[in-house]
């Protein structure tokens, strides 16, 4: 699970950059829709709206998005769950998705604490069938640590979690791209020299933006 932390200036800069990246693809590929969603899996594997786009161009898009995230000043948080070890350790474990979301939000609060900021944070998330449960849990986590989910109160995260369609949000798309590419760098060893070099470039920019990264083992 990934979380992208942006203020108004960072959000505007990142949104503009991502629109320009996709517009450049549309200029190079006849018939490509400049409103196409930047979705990590689809871009990387040339699926859905990215079907038929040359591999070299999708690799370039991934590199440009990672650089845009860093250049915008956005802060990235990455949290993961080793699902097999979770199952091995607990007879009836909490759902991995719920744990990863809670841990990501906890890390956002840690970043705010470390920065000694008095900023309040509004949480926007991609649509998911667990939204009602997530909102209910979030309300409790704002008030106090929740056993099994968080170790601190999410005191600077306000209101509720707003779930929306990522295809209408470049910011959610940026979070998805950063999460997919970070997860790939953690779980996959690239074998082709060109792929290895490209992932090093991508990871280099994402690492500069990353403030918290941990996979629960």
C-alpha beads as a LAMMPS data file, in Angstrom:
LAMMPS data file: protein, C-alpha beads

217 atoms
216 bonds

1 atom types
1 bond types

-500.0 500.0 xlo xhi
-500.0 500.0 ylo yhi
-500.0 500.0 zlo zhi

Masses

1 110.0

Atoms # bond

1 1 1 0.000 0.000 0.000
2 1 1 1.366 3.396 -0.929
3 1 1 0.498 6.894 0.258
4 1 1 1.534 10.101 -1.460
5 1 1 1.670 13.196 0.756
6 1 1 1.199 16.507 -1.059
7 1 1 0.289 20.077 -0.246
8 1 1 -1.515 22.322 -2.715
9 1 1 1.648 23.409 -4.552
10 1 1 2.988 19.849 -4.861
11 1 1 -0.399 18.576 -6.005
12 1 1 -0.716 21.166 -8.757
13 1 1 2.850 20.609 -9.976
14 1 1 2.488 16.818 -10.027
15 1 1 -0.900 16.889 -11.728
16 1 1 0.459 19.174 -14.467
17 1 1 3.533 16.976 -14.968
18 1 1 1.505 13.788 -15.315
19 1 1 -0.884 15.409 -17.788
20 1 1 2.133 16.470 -19.860
21 1 1 3.647 12.967 -19.760
22 1 1 0.469 11.381 -21.109
23 1 1 0.008 14.206 -23.645
24 1 1 3.491 13.431 -25.005
25 1 1 2.456 9.805 -25.523
26 1 1 -0.678 10.961 -27.351
27 1 1 1.467 13.155 -29.597
28 1 1 3.722 10.201 -30.431
29 1 1 1.035 7.524 -30.846
30 1 1 -1.914 8.258 -33.153
31 1 1 -5.249 7.464 -31.521
32 1 1 -3.940 7.380 -27.956
33 1 1 -6.312 9.158 -25.574
34 1 1 -4.508 11.851 -23.504
35 1 1 -7.011 11.196 -20.688
36 1 1 -5.770 7.585 -20.342
37 1 1 -5.177 6.521 -16.745
38 1 1 -1.642 6.044 -15.464
39 1 1 -2.101 2.704 -13.740
40 1 1 1.114 0.948 -12.752
41 1 1 0.300 -2.590 -13.860
42 1 1 -1.318 -1.489 -17.118
43 1 1 1.478 0.899 -18.084
44 1 1 4.273 -1.520 -17.214
45 1 1 2.700 -4.494 -19.002
46 1 1 1.032 -2.578 -21.876
47 1 1 -2.515 -3.538 -20.882
48 1 1 -5.929 -1.880 -21.311
49 1 1 -5.458 1.689 -22.570
50 1 1 -1.713 1.096 -22.901
51 1 1 -2.120 -1.941 -25.157
52 1 1 -0.013 -1.542 -28.285
53 1 1 2.232 1.180 -26.850
54 1 1 5.913 0.321 -27.512
55 1 1 7.805 -1.079 -24.544
56 1 1 10.493 1.602 -24.797
57 1 1 7.804 4.270 -24.503
58 1 1 6.072 2.741 -21.460
59 1 1 9.460 2.378 -19.745
60 1 1 10.076 6.050 -20.473
61 1 1 6.677 6.903 -18.977
62 1 1 7.506 4.984 -15.778
63 1 1 10.827 6.815 -15.484
64 1 1 9.201 10.197 -16.122
65 1 1 6.454 9.592 -13.553
66 1 1 9.000 8.612 -10.890
67 1 1 11.011 11.762 -11.641
68 1 1 7.860 13.917 -11.613
69 1 1 6.940 12.591 -8.168
70 1 1 10.368 13.452 -6.809
71 1 1 10.541 16.834 -8.557
72 1 1 7.116 17.850 -7.247
73 1 1 8.272 17.664 -3.641
74 1 1 5.722 14.960 -2.793
75 1 1 6.529 12.560 0.051
76 1 1 5.904 8.841 -0.455
77 1 1 5.136 6.134 2.094
78 1 1 5.232 2.406 1.264
79 1 1 3.932 -0.358 3.518
80 1 1 3.490 -4.049 2.761
81 1 1 2.394 -7.316 4.329
82 1 1 4.018 -10.709 3.778
83 1 1 0.731 -12.558 3.324
84 1 1 2.213 -16.044 3.682
85 1 1 3.948 -15.219 6.964
86 1 1 0.787 -13.497 8.208
87 1 1 -1.142 -16.710 7.540
88 1 1 1.586 -18.822 9.161
89 1 1 1.603 -16.742 12.326
90 1 1 -2.116 -16.213 12.947
91 1 1 -5.036 -18.642 12.802
92 1 1 -7.508 -15.922 11.883
93 1 1 -5.481 -12.894 10.771
94 1 1 -6.846 -9.469 9.927
95 1 1 -7.286 -9.001 6.152
96 1 1 -3.958 -8.049 4.571
97 1 1 -5.509 -5.107 2.694
98 1 1 -6.920 -3.631 5.918
99 1 1 -3.575 -4.069 7.682
100 1 1 -1.572 -2.499 4.851
101 1 1 -3.930 0.490 4.668
102 1 1 -3.750 1.006 8.441
103 1 1 0.037 0.697 8.468
104 1 1 0.357 3.177 5.585
105 1 1 -1.797 5.719 7.425
106 1 1 0.216 5.155 10.593
107 1 1 3.403 5.866 8.630
108 1 1 1.885 9.091 7.307
109 1 1 1.323 10.142 10.924
110 1 1 4.922 9.173 11.772
111 1 1 6.182 11.432 8.961
112 1 1 4.083 14.311 10.290
113 1 1 5.461 13.701 13.785
114 1 1 9.057 13.586 12.552
115 1 1 8.589 16.810 10.590
116 1 1 7.057 18.498 13.655
117 1 1 4.352 19.902 11.419
118 1 1 0.986 21.225 12.510
119 1 1 -0.542 20.374 9.131
120 1 1 -3.797 18.427 8.984
121 1 1 -4.134 15.668 6.391
122 1 1 -7.146 14.678 4.315
123 1 1 -7.063 11.112 2.984
124 1 1 -8.143 10.342 -0.591
125 1 1 -8.121 6.707 -1.704
126 1 1 -8.920 4.618 -4.752
127 1 1 -12.373 3.030 -4.793
128 1 1 -12.455 -0.334 -3.009
129 1 1 -15.163 -2.691 -1.795
130 1 1 -13.852 -2.389 1.789
131 1 1 -14.544 1.364 1.911
132 1 1 -17.316 1.212 4.593
133 1 1 -15.172 -0.898 6.961
134 1 1 -12.139 1.298 6.283
135 1 1 -14.055 4.467 7.165
136 1 1 -15.324 2.929 10.413
137 1 1 -11.850 1.732 11.399
138 1 1 -10.342 5.093 10.446
139 1 1 -12.659 6.898 12.859
140 1 1 -11.351 4.768 15.710
141 1 1 -7.711 5.070 14.653
142 1 1 -7.926 8.865 14.748
143 1 1 -8.893 8.712 18.416
144 1 1 -6.437 6.088 19.667
145 1 1 -4.083 3.280 18.677
146 1 1 -5.998 0.224 17.467
147 1 1 -4.681 -3.150 18.616
148 1 1 -3.433 -5.150 15.654
149 1 1 -3.656 -2.217 13.257
150 1 1 -1.829 0.856 14.593
151 1 1 0.465 1.745 17.489
152 1 1 -0.283 5.482 17.620
153 1 1 -3.339 7.694 17.217
154 1 1 -3.725 9.248 13.765
155 1 1 -4.296 12.627 15.359
156 1 1 -3.448 14.790 12.338
157 1 1 -5.562 12.860 9.838
158 1 1 -8.934 14.570 9.697
159 1 1 -12.569 13.870 8.814
160 1 1 -12.896 10.554 6.952
161 1 1 -11.350 8.613 4.051
162 1 1 -12.717 9.795 0.713
163 1 1 -12.846 6.989 -1.849
164 1 1 -13.025 7.968 -5.510
165 1 1 -12.307 6.718 -9.048
166 1 1 -8.601 6.821 -9.826
167 1 1 -9.236 7.318 -13.552
168 1 1 -10.336 10.872 -12.704
169 1 1 -7.425 11.659 -10.365
170 1 1 -3.822 12.079 -11.485
171 1 1 -2.816 12.168 -7.806
172 1 1 -4.300 8.736 -7.110
173 1 1 -2.623 7.556 -10.302
174 1 1 0.723 8.898 -9.091
175 1 1 0.287 6.991 -5.816
176 1 1 -0.587 3.825 -7.748
177 1 1 2.424 4.163 -10.047
178 1 1 4.785 4.769 -7.122
179 1 1 3.338 1.803 -5.217
180 1 1 3.456 -0.615 -8.160
181 1 1 7.004 0.343 -9.132
182 1 1 8.267 0.252 -5.536
183 1 1 6.633 -3.124 -4.953
184 1 1 8.207 -4.471 -8.142
185 1 1 11.643 -3.261 -7.079
186 1 1 11.160 -5.028 -3.722
187 1 1 9.803 -8.329 -5.057
188 1 1 11.248 -8.790 -8.565
189 1 1 14.867 -9.082 -9.673
190 1 1 15.112 -7.721 -13.211
191 1 1 17.173 -10.025 -15.429
192 1 1 17.512 -8.036 -18.653
193 1 1 20.299 -5.413 -18.411
194 1 1 18.104 -2.672 -19.914
195 1 1 15.250 -3.480 -17.523
196 1 1 17.663 -3.521 -14.587
197 1 1 19.046 -0.086 -15.555
198 1 1 15.554 1.359 -16.045
199 1 1 14.405 0.094 -12.645
200 1 1 17.517 1.553 -11.003
201 1 1 16.641 4.961 -12.476
202 1 1 13.001 4.642 -11.379
203 1 1 13.895 3.452 -7.884
204 1 1 16.476 6.220 -7.530
205 1 1 13.839 8.925 -7.935
206 1 1 11.241 7.135 -5.822
207 1 1 13.774 6.542 -3.047
208 1 1 14.448 10.290 -2.908
209 1 1 10.737 10.920 -2.360
210 1 1 10.211 8.032 0.066
211 1 1 9.981 8.895 3.763
212 1 1 8.840 5.530 5.126
213 1 1 9.146 2.042 3.630
214 1 1 8.576 -1.251 5.393
215 1 1 7.124 -4.690 4.633
216 1 1 5.755 -6.483 7.701
217 1 1 7.605 -9.829 7.784

Bonds

1 1 1 2
2 1 2 3
3 1 3 4
4 1 4 5
5 1 5 6
6 1 6 7
7 1 7 8
8 1 8 9
9 1 9 10
10 1 10 11
11 1 11 12
12 1 12 13
13 1 13 14
14 1 14 15
15 1 15 16
16 1 16 17
17 1 17 18
18 1 18 19
19 1 19 20
20 1 20 21
21 1 21 22
22 1 22 23
23 1 23 24
24 1 24 25
25 1 25 26
26 1 26 27
27 1 27 28
28 1 28 29
29 1 29 30
30 1 30 31
31 1 31 32
32 1 32 33
33 1 33 34
34 1 34 35
35 1 35 36
36 1 36 37
37 1 37 38
38 1 38 39
39 1 39 40
40 1 40 41
41 1 41 42
42 1 42 43
43 1 43 44
44 1 44 45
45 1 45 46
46 1 46 47
47 1 47 48
48 1 48 49
49 1 49 50
50 1 50 51
51 1 51 52
52 1 52 53
53 1 53 54
54 1 54 55
55 1 55 56
56 1 56 57
57 1 57 58
58 1 58 59
59 1 59 60
60 1 60 61
61 1 61 62
62 1 62 63
63 1 63 64
64 1 64 65
65 1 65 66
66 1 66 67
67 1 67 68
68 1 68 69
69 1 69 70
70 1 70 71
71 1 71 72
72 1 72 73
73 1 73 74
74 1 74 75
75 1 75 76
76 1 76 77
77 1 77 78
78 1 78 79
79 1 79 80
80 1 80 81
81 1 81 82
82 1 82 83
83 1 83 84
84 1 84 85
85 1 85 86
86 1 86 87
87 1 87 88
88 1 88 89
89 1 89 90
90 1 90 91
91 1 91 92
92 1 92 93
93 1 93 94
94 1 94 95
95 1 95 96
96 1 96 97
97 1 97 98
98 1 98 99
99 1 99 100
100 1 100 101
101 1 101 102
102 1 102 103
103 1 103 104
104 1 104 105
105 1 105 106
106 1 106 107
107 1 107 108
108 1 108 109
109 1 109 110
110 1 110 111
111 1 111 112
112 1 112 113
113 1 113 114
114 1 114 115
115 1 115 116
116 1 116 117
117 1 117 118
118 1 118 119
119 1 119 120
120 1 120 121
121 1 121 122
122 1 122 123
123 1 123 124
124 1 124 125
125 1 125 126
126 1 126 127
127 1 127 128
128 1 128 129
129 1 129 130
130 1 130 131
131 1 131 132
132 1 132 133
133 1 133 134
134 1 134 135
135 1 135 136
136 1 136 137
137 1 137 138
138 1 138 139
139 1 139 140
140 1 140 141
141 1 141 142
142 1 142 143
143 1 143 144
144 1 144 145
145 1 145 146
146 1 146 147
147 1 147 148
148 1 148 149
149 1 149 150
150 1 150 151
151 1 151 152
152 1 152 153
153 1 153 154
154 1 154 155
155 1 155 156
156 1 156 157
157 1 157 158
158 1 158 159
159 1 159 160
160 1 160 161
161 1 161 162
162 1 162 163
163 1 163 164
164 1 164 165
165 1 165 166
166 1 166 167
167 1 167 168
168 1 168 169
169 1 169 170
170 1 170 171
171 1 171 172
172 1 172 173
173 1 173 174
174 1 174 175
175 1 175 176
176 1 176 177
177 1 177 178
178 1 178 179
179 1 179 180
180 1 180 181
181 1 181 182
182 1 182 183
183 1 183 184
184 1 184 185
185 1 185 186
186 1 186 187
187 1 187 188
188 1 188 189
189 1 189 190
190 1 190 191
191 1 191 192
192 1 192 193
193 1 193 194
194 1 194 195
195 1 195 196
196 1 196 197
197 1 197 198
198 1 198 199
199 1 199 200
200 1 200 201
201 1 201 202
202 1 202 203
203 1 203 204
204 1 204 205
205 1 205 206
206 1 206 207
207 1 207 208
208 1 208 209
209 1 209 210
210 1 210 211
211 1 211 212
212 1 212 213
213 1 213 214
214 1 214 215
215 1 215 216
216 1 216 217
